[in-house]
């Protein structure tokens, strides 16, 4: 199914390239608005936040995906024009952006520097995904092999930040001093997230609907017990619910993490079946998406990553 989706996206991008000037938002034929700055496009929201902090006033940064995740994304002619004129394209890599290679090829932009930030993380630090199916919107996906959700781990995020900073220094050496300074500031800001965890904090085991929080759990010493079966949060059979509740109770589950797009009904039923009054249902956001800033087509709040990470930690460690 994923190979069919790749072929479909590749065909769509080829068609977009053939009608390159059609479908652009009125009055926005140039997505870069004739800027003379270094033009950087990022794939997902966390990378936009990292890059915007590092680029500062020395570059224009746009986000390809914002309200859509990488599995729900359908490229437009406007997006294709954005890539065709970019100097740098910063992506996660590790198989997350299925549309990537086709989009780069069809853009015709051979001078563009592509930075696969996730692939600068030492291989020994990468986690193998179990391939548990889960939904992004209406798309059923599974990550078998390397878990690509690396931005949720602090050590991994710092490696990505350093890779982005180094790449911008190479592409635009005249601004290297500013890029280096802001990269160091970003790394420090990431380190500061650890201070939000109380000393000797113990939250117990955590289960989630989406198998994306393993790097996060490792960073903050939160044991990830597993993933709830019933991948969309839909109704599940009574016997399956009882079986899961028994398993999670034996594994000392104390928290059930629900992402914003999932209904809470299954989580509430599961907590009731576990029968422990101290089981809490909390909202955890994997930060793959973010709302656009008012009046913008490809910009989000540069601090979105940190605001959501802080909220995730507050949910976890509140009494």
C-alpha positions as CSV (number, residue, x, y, z in Angstrom):
1,X,0.0,0.0,0.0
2,X,2.9,2.4,0.8
3,X,4.5,1.6,-2.6
4,X,1.2,2.4,-4.4
5,X,1.0,5.7,-2.5
6,X,4.6,6.6,-3.6
7,X,3.8,5.9,-7.2
8,X,0.6,8.0,-6.9
9,X,2.6,10.9,-5.4
10,X,5.3,10.6,-8.0
11,X,2.8,10.8,-10.8
12,X,1.0,13.7,-9.1
13,X,4.3,15.6,-8.8
14,X,5.2,15.0,-12.4
15,X,1.8,16.4,-13.4
16,X,2.4,19.4,-11.1
17,X,5.7,20.1,-12.7
18,X,4.1,20.1,-16.2
19,X,1.5,22.7,-15.1
20,X,3.9,24.5,-12.9
21,X,2.2,27.9,-12.9
22,X,-1.3,26.7,-12.4
23,X,-3.0,26.4,-9.0
24,X,-0.8,29.0,-7.1
25,X,-2.7,31.1,-4.6
26,X,-3.8,34.3,-6.3
27,X,-1.2,37.0,-5.9
28,X,1.4,34.6,-4.6
29,X,3.2,33.4,-7.8
30,X,6.4,33.7,-5.9
31,X,6.2,31.9,-2.5
32,X,9.4,33.5,-1.5
33,X,8.1,37.1,-2.1
34,X,11.3,38.0,-4.0
35,X,13.4,37.8,-0.8
36,X,17.1,38.3,-1.2
37,X,17.8,36.2,1.8
38,X,18.8,32.5,1.9
39,X,15.7,30.5,1.2
40,X,15.1,27.5,3.4
41,X,12.2,25.1,3.3
42,X,11.6,22.5,6.0
43,X,9.3,19.5,5.8
44,X,7.6,19.1,9.2
45,X,6.8,21.5,12.0
46,X,9.6,20.5,14.5
47,X,12.2,21.1,11.9
48,X,10.7,24.5,11.0
49,X,11.0,25.4,14.7
50,X,14.7,24.3,14.9
51,X,15.6,26.0,11.6
52,X,13.8,29.3,12.4
53,X,15.7,29.6,15.6
54,X,19.0,28.9,13.9
55,X,18.4,31.0,10.8
56,X,17.3,34.1,12.8
57,X,17.2,37.2,10.6
58,X,19.7,35.8,8.1
59,X,17.3,33.6,6.1
60,X,13.7,33.1,5.1
61,X,12.3,29.9,6.4
62,X,9.0,28.2,5.3
63,X,7.3,25.0,6.4
64,X,6.1,22.7,3.7
65,X,3.8,20.7,6.1
66,X,1.9,22.4,8.9
67,X,-1.6,21.2,9.6
68,X,-1.0,18.0,7.6
69,X,1.3,15.3,8.7
70,X,3.8,13.6,6.3
71,X,1.4,10.7,5.7
72,X,-1.6,12.9,4.9
73,X,0.3,15.4,2.8
74,X,-0.7,15.9,-0.9
75,X,1.7,18.3,-2.7
76,X,0.3,21.4,-4.6
77,X,1.8,23.3,-7.5
78,X,2.5,26.2,-5.1
79,X,4.5,23.8,-2.9
80,X,6.4,22.6,-6.0
81,X,7.3,26.1,-6.9
82,X,8.5,26.7,-3.3
83,X,10.9,23.7,-3.6
84,X,12.1,24.8,-7.1
85,X,13.4,28.1,-5.8
86,X,14.7,27.0,-2.4
87,X,18.4,27.1,-1.5
88,X,18.1,24.5,1.3
89,X,15.6,21.8,2.0
90,X,15.7,20.4,5.5
91,X,13.9,17.1,6.1
92,X,13.7,14.5,8.8
93,X,14.7,11.5,6.6
94,X,14.7,8.0,8.1
95,X,11.8,7.2,5.7
96,X,9.3,9.7,7.2
97,X,8.7,11.8,4.1
98,X,7.5,9.3,1.5
99,X,7.0,12.1,-1.0
100,X,10.6,13.4,-0.7
101,X,12.5,11.9,-3.6
102,X,9.8,12.4,-6.2
103,X,9.3,16.0,-5.1
104,X,13.1,16.8,-5.3
105,X,13.3,15.2,-8.8
106,X,10.3,16.9,-10.2
107,X,11.4,20.3,-8.9
108,X,14.4,20.4,-11.3
109,X,16.3,22.3,-8.5
110,X,19.7,20.6,-8.7
111,X,21.5,23.3,-6.8
112,X,19.4,22.9,-3.7
113,X,21.1,21.5,-0.6
114,X,19.0,18.7,1.0
115,X,19.7,18.1,4.7
116,X,18.3,14.9,6.1
117,X,18.7,16.0,9.7
118,X,17.6,12.7,11.3
119,X,20.3,10.8,9.5
120,X,23.0,12.7,11.4
121,X,22.0,11.0,14.6
122,X,24.4,8.2,15.5
123,X,23.0,4.9,14.4
124,X,23.6,3.4,17.8
125,X,21.1,5.9,19.2
126,X,18.3,5.1,16.8
127,X,15.4,2.9,17.9
128,X,13.9,0.1,15.9
129,X,10.2,0.5,15.3
130,X,7.9,-2.5,15.9
131,X,5.7,-1.7,12.8
132,X,2.5,-1.4,14.8
133,X,-0.2,0.0,12.5
134,X,-1.7,3.4,13.3
135,X,-3.7,6.0,11.6
136,X,-2.7,9.4,10.4
137,X,-6.0,10.9,9.4
138,X,-7.5,8.3,7.1
139,X,-4.1,6.8,6.2
140,X,-3.1,3.5,7.9
141,X,0.7,3.4,8.2
142,X,3.3,1.4,10.1
143,X,7.0,2.2,10.6
144,X,9.0,-1.0,10.3
145,X,12.7,-0.5,10.8
146,X,14.1,2.7,12.2
147,X,11.6,4.7,14.3
148,X,11.6,8.2,12.5
149,X,10.0,10.2,15.4
150,X,13.5,11.4,16.5
151,X,12.6,15.0,17.2
152,X,10.8,13.9,20.4
153,X,14.1,12.8,21.9
154,X,16.3,15.6,23.4
155,X,19.7,14.1,22.5
156,X,18.4,13.3,19.0
157,X,17.0,16.8,18.6
158,X,20.3,18.3,19.5
159,X,22.1,16.2,16.8
160,X,19.5,17.5,14.3
161,X,20.0,21.1,15.4
162,X,23.8,20.8,15.0
163,X,23.3,19.2,11.5
164,X,21.1,22.1,10.5
165,X,23.5,24.7,11.9
166,X,26.5,23.1,10.2
167,X,24.7,22.9,6.8
168,X,23.7,26.6,6.9
169,X,27.2,27.6,7.7
170,X,28.5,25.7,4.7
171,X,25.8,27.1,2.4
172,X,26.1,30.7,3.6
173,X,29.6,31.2,5.2
174,X,29.1,35.0,5.5
175,X,26.4,34.4,8.1
176,X,28.2,31.5,9.8
177,X,28.9,33.4,13.0
178,X,25.2,34.1,13.6
179,X,24.2,30.5,12.7
180,X,26.7,29.0,15.1
181,X,25.7,31.3,18.0
182,X,22.0,30.6,17.5
183,X,22.7,26.8,17.2
184,X,24.3,26.9,20.6
185,X,21.4,28.8,22.0
186,X,19.0,26.3,20.6
187,X,20.9,23.3,22.1
188,X,20.8,25.1,25.4
189,X,17.1,25.7,25.1
190,X,16.6,21.9,24.4
191,X,18.7,21.1,27.5
192,X,16.5,23.4,29.6
193,X,13.5,21.1,28.9
194,X,15.1,18.6,31.3
195,X,14.7,21.0,34.2
196,X,10.9,20.6,33.9
197,X,11.2,17.1,35.2
198,X,11.0,17.0,39.0
199,X,13.8,15.2,40.8
200,X,13.2,11.5,41.5
201,X,10.0,11.8,39.5
202,X,8.2,8.5,39.0
203,X,5.2,8.4,36.7
204,X,4.8,4.7,36.2
205,X,4.3,3.0,32.8
206,X,2.8,4.8,29.8
207,X,0.7,3.4,26.9
208,X,-0.2,5.5,23.9
209,X,-2.4,5.2,20.8
210,X,0.5,6.0,18.5
211,X,3.9,4.3,18.7
212,X,5.9,7.5,18.4
213,X,7.0,8.4,21.9
214,X,9.9,6.0,22.5
215,X,12.6,8.7,22.1
216,X,10.6,11.0,24.3
217,X,10.3,8.2,26.9
218,X,14.0,7.5,26.8
219,X,14.9,11.2,27.2
220,X,12.7,11.7,30.3
221,X,13.0,8.2,31.9
222,X,9.4,7.3,31.2
223,X,8.8,3.6,30.6
224,X,6.7,3.1,27.4
225,X,4.8,-0.1,28.1
226,X,3.2,-0.4,24.7
227,X,0.5,0.8,22.3
228,X,-3.3,0.4,22.7
229,X,-4.8,-2.0,20.2
230,X,-7.7,-0.4,18.4
231,X,-5.5,1.9,16.4
232,X,-8.0,4.7,15.7
233,X,-9.4,4.9,19.2
234,X,-12.6,3.3,17.8
235,X,-14.8,0.8,19.5
236,X,-13.1,-2.5,20.3
237,X,-14.5,-5.8,21.4
238,X,-15.1,-6.4,25.1
239,X,-12.8,-9.4,25.2
240,X,-10.0,-7.4,23.6
241,X,-10.5,-4.6,26.1
242,X,-10.3,-7.0,29.0
243,X,-7.2,-8.7,27.6
244,X,-5.4,-5.3,27.2
245,X,-6.5,-4.1,30.6
246,X,-5.1,-7.3,32.2
247,X,-1.8,-6.9,30.4
248,X,-1.4,-3.3,31.2
249,X,-2.3,-3.8,34.9
250,X,0.4,-6.5,35.2
251,X,2.9,-4.1,33.6
252,X,2.1,-1.3,36.1
253,X,0.6,1.1,33.6
254,X,-0.2,4.4,35.3
255,X,-0.7,6.7,32.3
256,X,-2.7,6.4,29.1
257,X,-1.6,9.0,26.5
258,X,-4.2,10.2,24.0
259,X,-3.2,12.4,21.0
260,X,-5.3,15.5,20.3
261,X,-6.9,13.9,17.2
262,X,-8.1,10.7,18.9
263,X,-11.3,10.4,20.8
264,X,-11.0,9.5,24.5
265,X,-13.7,6.9,24.7
266,X,-11.5,3.8,24.4
267,X,-8.9,5.2,26.8
268,X,-11.6,5.8,29.4
269,X,-13.0,2.3,28.9
270,X,-9.5,0.9,29.3
271,X,-8.8,2.9,32.4
272,X,-12.0,1.7,34.0
273,X,-11.2,-2.0,33.2
274,X,-7.7,-1.6,34.7
275,X,-9.5,-0.7,37.8
276,X,-6.8,1.4,39.4
277,X,-7.9,4.8,40.7
278,X,-4.4,6.3,40.0
279,X,-4.5,5.5,36.2
280,X,-4.6,8.9,34.5
281,X,-5.5,9.8,30.9
282,X,-3.4,12.6,29.6
283,X,-3.0,14.4,26.2
284,X,0.3,13.9,24.5
285,X,1.1,15.7,21.2
286,X,3.8,14.2,18.9
287,X,4.2,17.7,17.3
288,X,4.1,16.4,13.7
289,X,1.6,19.2,12.8
290,X,1.1,22.8,13.9
291,X,-1.4,25.6,13.0
292,X,-0.3,28.2,10.6
293,X,0.2,31.8,11.8
294,X,-2.6,34.2,10.8
295,X,-2.3,35.3,7.3
296,X,0.6,32.9,6.4
297,X,0.6,29.9,4.1
298,X,3.9,28.3,5.2
299,X,4.8,29.7,8.6
300,X,4.1,28.5,12.1
301,X,5.1,29.7,15.6
302,X,8.8,29.1,15.9
303,X,8.4,28.3,19.5
304,X,5.6,25.7,18.9
305,X,8.0,22.8,19.5
306,X,9.0,24.0,23.0
307,X,5.4,25.0,24.0
308,X,4.1,21.6,23.2
309,X,7.0,19.7,24.7
310,X,6.5,21.7,27.9
311,X,2.8,21.0,27.9
312,X,3.5,17.3,27.4
313,X,5.8,17.2,30.4
314,X,3.4,19.1,32.5
315,X,0.7,16.5,31.7
316,X,3.1,13.7,32.6
317,X,4.5,15.0,35.9
318,X,1.5,16.9,37.4
319,X,0.4,15.4,40.7
